[in-house]
Amino acid sequence: MIKLDKAIIQQGIKNNAGVIVLDEIDSTNVELMRMAREGVKPGSFLLAESQTNGKGRMGREFFSPYGTGLYMSFLVKAPEDTMDILSITTATSVAVSRAIDECLGISTQIKWVNDIYYKSRKVCGILAEAVVVENDIDSIVVGIGINTSTEYFPSELEGYAGALGVSEIDRNQLAVSVYNNFFDILDKFPARDYMDEYREKSLVIGKNVRFLEDDKWKDGFVVDVDDIGGLVLQVDDGGVRRRRVIRTGEVSVRIKE
Ligand code: BTN
């Protein structure tokens, strides 16, 4: 296993920002959030070989064993426009998927809103969290967990989580590529042309899905993902076909086979 290397990452990334590589931390998101409150600069990039309490969406834990994944977070200055803030998670999904595909010569897909899939398994999760200062969103911590070579997952993740597992993966190169792809997209905001790539890589467009809303599973057909990441569905509303857009990231979507 090639270890994470601060100097290689620092040299490769496009912003002249600080890179911190740790052996172990509770969560790179939580730690970067602490550092942001202490005034660390936007662009700062924190990576760890393992996390003891990796945070997932919806209060779940992100399994983060030593050296078999990329557990990393970077700090982004909050864009002025709310639409741009909302677009950060879709931009991150495209940046990650593009980076993996470029570095490993494979084809990953995006499951709404920001899970990356390879060979029908979730190989990456993304968690963006706002740093709020005096009631304003000051910056965003963008957290990314990629399973590069994890072989064994806890039983509750079996059959669902997977790893890229393509020979020896250069995690330093992959981390740099994710970072640079993300800031390339962000620098072009408010342009949304990267969303065409998102739609091409989408696992859900054109599929029947079930989504969990107000504790109830509902059925829908995914027509599109709009430019700010809304899931555009056709739903059956008492015999009438209706168009609905789901925006919240706290909705679970399952593909109906
Ligand atoms: C999810 O799919 O539920 C989101 C998982 C996000 C995991 C990453 S790993 C690096 C960063 N630090 C954390 O504590 N979480 C994110």
Boltz pocket constraint, residues with backbone or C-beta under 6 A from the ligand:
constraints:
  - pocket:
      binder: B
      contacts: [[A, 26], [A, 27], [A, 28], [A, 29], [A, 30], [A, 51], [A, 53], [A, 54], [A, 55], [A, 56], [A, 57], [A, 58], [A, 60], [A, 62], [A, 70], [A, 71], [A, 72], [A, 73], [A, 115], [A, 124], [A, 125], [A, 126], [A, 127], [A, 143], [A, 144], [A, 145], [A, 146]]
      max_distance: 6.0
